[in-house]
Amino acid sequence: MSVTYIKRGKTENERGQDDEQVRSVVETTLADIENRGDAAVRELSAKFDNYTPENFRLSASEIEALINRVSTQDMEDLKFAHQQVRNFAKAQRASMTDVEVETLPGVILGHKNIPVQSVGCYVPGGKFPMVASAHMSVLTASVAGVPRIVACTPPFNGEPNPAVIAAMHMGGAHEIYVLGGIQAIGSMALGTETMEPVHMLVGPGNAFVAEAKRQLFGRVGIDLFAGPTETMVIADNTVDAELCATDLLGQAEHGYNSPAVLITNSQKLAQETMAEIDRLLTILPTAETARASWDDYGEIIVCDSYEEMLDSANDIASEHVQVMTDRDDWFLENMRSYGALFLGARTNVANGDKVIGTNHTLPTKKAGRYTGGLWVGKFLKTHSYQKILTDEAAASIGEYGSRLCMLEGFVGHAEQCNIRVRRYGGRNVPYGAAASSRSS
């Protein structure tokens, strides 16, 4: 295998050192929130967001006033995006059916899909107001039927962002708080004097938000590890450098640590993309952020073949994977580890982020190897049940169960089966013995 790095970002060791610093800060902060509740949250909000309202939770009148500040065109656009996300989420929900089958005469097995009972949705917005994230989390939870949806977003320029609040309200949030960062995640998961804790946390965020979710997992459920944005472009000579550079920098502007990777089998495209990125960084209004990400986390990888491109892509397991080749469907068929695929030059990650209808909360840091992104199914718990309807079935299953329990040395377990054999099968099985087969 011949893979050449035209450009490399920080090493895994360097990235690990960054993660360790974040881990320590988050651990200390969460402990403070758990110990001091609202007082700690208020201090953190003042420190990081310079925001200390009388109440972090917005009232109905405050929500209405903020929504009235959204322009007609912006509201129309919000409604359009809302409808696209809702349509796809409803189709996904319809694919998840309850099951009940009779596996043996008189033996009924089934499962029910039950919504998580309370969810905390984090919508980033300190640097860029992530309006679309409200659709992705709040609206999707609503389609799933979650009965209590809490939404948190940081202030933007010192006040609640009207468009974000409108999207949260439109999506079905029952409680809206203007809170950001670790203090929002900690409040939702741990609870404070003024906020009841939730059962599950969802939504993207910066490294501190992602780490807070990771540390709280177990006390609450989480959707997935959704840290800083990652993007990958898989391209061959069917596209040009401007398209590749635009798609890479379009995601690198998210933050100072957003990996952006080009994988190609064209040395010419690799070199031209490098040059085009340098040109775009002289005119992009968000160049300061995008350049930091590109300098530290940008990579260009040249492979000899499509198979090597595929192997490299699956190994990196990027959050967003933009495929622009002469065989896009081949990548769709063979990609195994990623957040979401964007197939063809007409498609782009920004549409997926904002409007097309698929969910933009996606796995990062190689989590695409074991999970997909946020979707309506993440808000549903599949619970099994069983019932036995006849005496014959109770006795028959009981015999098997008894012997298998004794095989493992669980006498008490076996007796749960034996008592059914005695009562419903009319057979005298001694206490502490395995039920023998009728045929023996």
C-alpha positions in Angstrom: 0.0 0.0 0.0 1.4 3.4 -1.1 0.0 6.4 0.8 1.7 9.7 0.7 1.0 12.6 3.0 1.4 15.9 1.1 0.4 17.7 4.4 -0.1 16.4 7.9 -1.8 17.8 11.0 -1.0 17.4 14.7 0.1 13.9 15.7 -2.2 11.6 17.7 0.1 12.3 20.7 -0.3 16.0 20.4 -4.0 15.8 20.1 -4.1 13.5 23.1 -2.3 16.2 25.1 -5.0 18.7 24.1 -7.7 16.2 25.2 -6.1 15.7 28.6 -6.2 19.4 29.4 -9.9 19.5 28.4 -10.6 16.4 30.5 -9.2 18.0 33.7 -11.2 21.3 33.3 -14.4 19.4 32.7 -14.0 17.1 35.6 -13.5 20.0 38.0 -16.3 22.0 36.6 -18.9 19.2 36.7 -18.0 18.5 40.4 -18.5 22.2 41.2 -22.0 22.2 39.5 -23.0 19.0 41.4 -21.8 20.5 44.7 -23.1 24.0 44.4 -25.9 23.9 41.8 -27.3 27.2 40.6 -24.6 29.2 42.3 -21.9 27.5 40.3 -23.8 27.7 37.1 -24.4 31.4 37.5 -20.6 32.0 38.2 -19.7 30.0 35.1 -22.1 31.8 32.9 -20.7 35.1 34.1 -17.1 34.0 33.6 -17.5 32.4 30.1 -20.4 34.2 28.6 -20.7 37.4 30.6 -24.4 36.6 31.0 -26.2 36.7 34.3 -30.0 37.1 33.8 -32.5 36.9 36.6 -33.6 33.6 35.2 -31.8 31.4 32.7 -35.1 29.8 31.6 -37.0 31.9 29.1 -40.7 32.6 29.9 -43.4 32.2 27.3 -43.6 35.9 26.8 -39.8 36.2 26.3 -39.9 33.4 23.7 -42.7 35.1 21.9 -40.9 38.5 21.9 -37.7 36.9 20.5 -39.6 35.0 17.8 -41.2 38.3 16.7 -37.7 39.7 16.0 -37.0 37.1 13.4 -37.4 38.5 9.9 -40.1 37.1 7.6 -37.5 35.7 5.2 -35.6 34.0 8.0 -38.7 32.5 9.4 -39.7 31.2 6.0 -36.3 29.6 5.7 -36.5 28.1 9.2 -39.9 26.6 8.4 -38.6 25.1 5.2 -35.6 23.4 6.9 -37.9 22.4 9.8 -40.2 20.6 7.4 -37.4 18.8 5.6 -35.9 17.5 8.9 -39.4 16.5 10.1 -40.3 14.7 6.9 -37.1 12.5 7.1 -37.5 11.9 10.8 -41.1 10.8 10.4 -40.0 8.4 7.7 -37.3 7.0 10.0 -39.8 6.6 12.8 -42.2 4.8 10.6 -39.5 2.2 9.8 -39.3 1.3 13.5 -42.2 -1.0 14.3 -43.2 -2.8 17.4 -42.9 -6.6 17.1 -45.0 -9.5 18.5 -44.5 -13.1 17.3 -45.5 -16.5 18.5 -42.2 -18.4 18.4 -43.6 -21.7 19.7 -47.2 -22.7 20.3 -48.3 -20.6 23.3 -45.1 -18.6 23.5 -45.3 -14.9 22.7 -42.3 -12.6 22.3 -42.2 -9.0 21.4 -40.7 -5.6 21.7 -42.0 -2.1 22.1 -40.2 1.1 21.1 -40.7 3.6 24.0 -39.5 7.2 23.9 -36.8 8.3 26.4 -38.8 10.3 29.0 -36.7 13.4 29.2 -34.0 14.7 26.9 -31.6 17.7 27.2 -30.7 19.2 23.8 -27.6 21.3 23.5 -27.6 23.8 20.7 -24.1 25.5 20.2 -24.1 29.2 19.6 -21.4 31.1 21.4 -19.4 31.8 18.2 -21.9 30.9 15.5 -25.6 30.6 16.3 -26.3 27.0 15.3 -29.9 27.4 14.3 -30.0 24.1 12.5 -28.9 22.1 15.6 -32.3 22.9 17.1 -34.0 21.1 14.3 -31.6 18.2 14.5 -32.1 17.6 18.3 -35.3 19.2 19.5 -37.4 18.5 16.5 -36.2 14.9 16.1 -36.9 14.2 19.8 -40.4 15.6 19.3 -41.0 13.3 16.3 -39.9 10.4 18.5 -42.5 11.4 21.1 -40.2 12.4 24.0 -42.6 14.0 26.6 -40.1 16.4 28.2 -37.6 18.2 26.0 -35.2 20.7 27.6 -33.1 22.9 25.2 -30.0 24.9 26.1 -28.1 27.4 24.0 -25.5 30.0 25.0 -26.1 33.7 24.6 -25.0 35.3 21.3 -23.5 38.8 21.6 -24.8 39.0 25.1 -28.4 37.9 24.5 -30.6 35.0 23.4 -30.3 34.5 19.6 -33.9 35.0 18.2 -33.5 32.5 15.3 -32.2 29.8 17.6 -35.0 30.3 20.1 -37.5 30.3 17.3 -36.2 27.0 16.0 -36.2 25.5 19.5 -39.8 26.6 20.1 -40.9 25.5 16.6 -39.3 22.1 17.2 -41.3 21.4 20.3 -39.0 22.3 23.3 -40.9 22.3 26.6 -38.2 24.3 28.5 -35.7 26.7 26.9 -32.6 27.9 28.8 -30.0 30.4 27.7 -27.0 28.5 29.0 -23.8 27.4 27.3 -20.9 25.1 27.6 -20.2 22.8 30.5 -22.6 24.7 32.7 -25.5 23.8 30.4 -24.5 20.1 30.0 -23.9 19.8 33.8 -27.2 21.4 34.7 -29.2 19.2 32.4 -27.6 16.0 33.5 -27.1 16.6 37.2 -29.9 19.0 37.9 -29.9 22.1 40.0 -32.3 23.9 42.3 -34.1 25.3 39.3 -33.7 22.5 36.7 -34.8 18.9 36.9 -32.3 16.5 35.5 -32.9 14.7 32.2 -32.4 11.1 31.3 -30.4 11.7 28.1 -28.1 14.4 26.6 -27.9 15.1 22.8 -26.4 17.6 20.5 -23.0 18.7 19.2 -20.6 21.1 20.8 -17.0 22.1 21.3 -14.3 19.9 22.9 -15.5 20.9 26.4 -19.1 20.0 25.7 -18.2 16.7 24.1 -16.0 15.8 27.1 -18.7 16.8 29.6 -21.1 14.4 27.8 -18.5 11.7 27.9 -17.9 12.0 31.6 -21.6 12.1 32.4 -22.4 9.0 30.3 -23.7 6.4 32.6 -25.5 8.8 34.9 -27.4 9.8 31.8 -27.5 8.5 28.2 -25.9 10.4 25.4 -26.5 10.3 21.7 -22.9 9.9 20.6 -19.4 11.5 20.9 -19.9 14.6 18.9 -16.9 16.8 19.2 -15.3 19.4 16.9 -16.4 19.1 13.3 -14.4 16.8 11.0 -14.6 16.8 7.2 -13.1 14.6 4.5 -13.1 15.0 0.8 -12.6 11.9 -1.4 -11.9 13.2 -4.9 -10.3 12.2 -8.2 -9.6 14.1 -11.3 -13.3 14.4 -12.2 -13.4 17.5 -10.0 -11.2 20.6 -9.6 -9.2 22.2 -6.8 -11.6 25.0 -6.2 -14.4 22.6 -5.3 -12.2 20.5 -3.0 -10.7 23.6 -1.3 -14.1 25.1 -0.8 -15.5 22.0 0.8 -12.5 21.6 3.1 -12.5 25.2 4.4 -16.3 25.3 4.6 -16.1 23.0 7.6 -12.7 24.1 8.9 -14.2 27.4 9.8 -16.2 25.8 12.6 -13.4 26.0 15.1 -9.7 26.0 15.7 -9.5 22.3 15.9 -11.7 21.0 13.1 -9.9 18.3 11.1 -10.1 18.6 7.3 -8.7 15.9 5.1 -8.4 15.4 1.3 -7.9 11.9 0.0 -7.2 11.6 -3.7 -5.4 9.5 -6.3 -4.3 12.6 -8.2 -1.0 14.3 -7.3 -2.0 17.2 -9.5 -5.3 17.7 -7.7 -3.5 17.5 -4.3 -1.0 20.2 -5.2 -3.6 22.5 -6.8 -5.9 22.1 -3.8 -3.1 23.2 -1.5 -2.6 26.3 -3.6 -6.3 27.0 -3.8 -6.7 26.7 0.0 -3.9 29.3 0.3 -5.8 31.6 -2.1 -9.2 31.2 -0.4 -7.7 31.9 3.0 -6.8 35.4 1.8 -10.5 36.2 1.1 -12.6 34.1 3.4 -14.1 36.2 6.2 -13.7 33.4 8.7 -10.1 32.8 7.6 -8.6 33.2 11.0 -10.5 30.2 12.4 -10.3 28.2 9.2 -6.5 28.8 8.9 -5.9 27.6 12.5 -7.8 24.4 11.8 -6.1 23.8 8.5 -2.6 24.5 9.8 -2.9 22.2 12.8 -5.5 19.6 11.6 -5.5 19.7 7.8 -4.2 16.8 5.8 -3.8 15.8 2.2 -3.3 12.2 1.4 -2.4 10.8 -2.1 -3.1 7.2 -2.8 -2.2 4.9 -5.7 -5.7 3.4 -6.1 -9.4 3.8 -5.2 -9.0 0.8 -2.9 -6.3 2.6 -1.0 -8.5 5.7 -0.9 -11.3 3.6 0.6 -9.0 1.9 3.2 -7.6 5.3 4.3 -11.1 6.8 4.5 -12.5 3.9 6.6 -9.5 4.1 8.9 -9.9 7.8 9.5 -13.7 7.4 10.0 -14.4 11.1 9.5 -17.7 12.8 10.5 -18.5 14.2 7.1 -17.3 12.4 4.0 -17.8 14.3 0.7 -17.3 11.9 -2.2 -16.6 13.3 -5.7 -15.3 10.6 -8.0 -16.2 8.6 -11.1 -17.5 5.9 -8.8 -19.5 7.5 -6.0 -21.9 4.6 -5.6 -19.0 2.2 -5.2 -17.9 4.3 -2.2 -21.5 4.2 -0.9 -21.5 0.4 -1.2 -18.1 -0.1 0.5 -17.6 2.7 3.1 -18.0 1.2 6.5 -16.9 3.9 9.0 -18.1 7.5 8.8 -20.7 9.9 10.1 -22.6 10.8 6.9 -21.8 10.5 3.2 -22.4 13.3 0.7 -22.3 11.8 -2.8 -21.4 13.7 -5.9 -20.2 17.2 -6.7 -23.8 18.5 -6.6 -24.1 17.5 -3.0 -22.3 19.3 -0.1 -21.9 19.1 3.6 -23.4 22.5 4.2 -26.8 21.4 2.8 -26.7 18.4 5.2 -25.8 20.7 8.1 -28.6 23.1 7.5 -31.5 22.1 5.3 -31.6 18.9 3.3 -33.3 16.8 6.0 -30.7 14.3 7.3 -29.4 14.9 10.8 -26.1 16.8 11.2 -25.2 15.6 14.7 -22.7 12.9 13.7 -19.9 10.8 15.3 -16.4 12.2 15.5 -13.0 10.9 16.7 -13.5 7.6 14.9 -16.8 6.9 16.7 -18.2 6.2 13.2 -16.6 2.8 13.6 -19.3 1.8 16.1 -22.2 4.2 15.8 -24.1 6.3 13.3 -25.4 9.8 13.9 -28.3 11.2 15.8 -31.7 10.2 14.4 -35.2 9.6 15.7 -34.2 6.0 16.8 -31.7 7.4 19.3 -34.6 8.8 21.3 -36.4 5.4 21.4 -35.6 2.5 23.7 -36.5 -0.9 22.4 -37.8 -3.0 25.3 -38.6 -6.7 25.0 -41.4 -8.6 26.6 -42.6 -12.2 26.8 -45.7 -14.1 27.8 -46.7 -17.8 27.9 -50.3 -18.5 27.2 -50.7 -22.3 27.8 -49.8 -24.8 30.4 -48.1 -27.0 27.9 -45.8 -24.2 26.8 -45.0 -23.3 30.4 -44.0 -26.8 31.2 -42.0 -27.4 28.0 -40.0 -24.2 28.2 -39.6 -24.8 31.9 -37.9 -28.1 31.3 -35.3 -26.6 29.0 -34.8 -23.7 31.3 -34.3 -25.9 34.3 -31.6 -28.0 32.8 -29.8 -25.0 31.3 -29.8 -23.2 34.7 -28.4 -26.3 36.4 -25.7 -26.5 33.7 -24.5 -23.1 35.0 -24.9 -24.0 38.6 -27.9 -21.6 39.2 -30.1 -23.7 41.4 -32.4 -20.8 42.4 -32.9 -20.0 38.7 -33.7 -23.6 38.0 -36.3 -23.7 40.7 -38.1 -20.7 38.9 -38.5 -23.1 36.0 -39.2 -26.2 38.1 -42.2 -24.7 39.9 -43.8 -24.1 36.6 -43.1 -27.6 35.5 -44.8 -28.9 38.6 -47.8 -26.6 38.5 -48.5 -26.5 34.8 -47.1 -29.8 33.7 -48.2 -32.0 36.6 -44.7 -33.4 37.1 -42.9 -33.9 40.4 -39.5 -32.3 40.0 -37.5 -32.4 43.3 -36.4 -29.1 44.7 -32.9 -28.3 43.5 -32.9 -30.9 40.7 -33.0 -30.4 37.0 -36.2 -31.2 35.2 -35.7 -34.2 33.0 -37.1 -34.5 29.5 -40.5 -36.1 29.2 -39.0 -38.5 26.6 -36.3 -39.7 29.0 
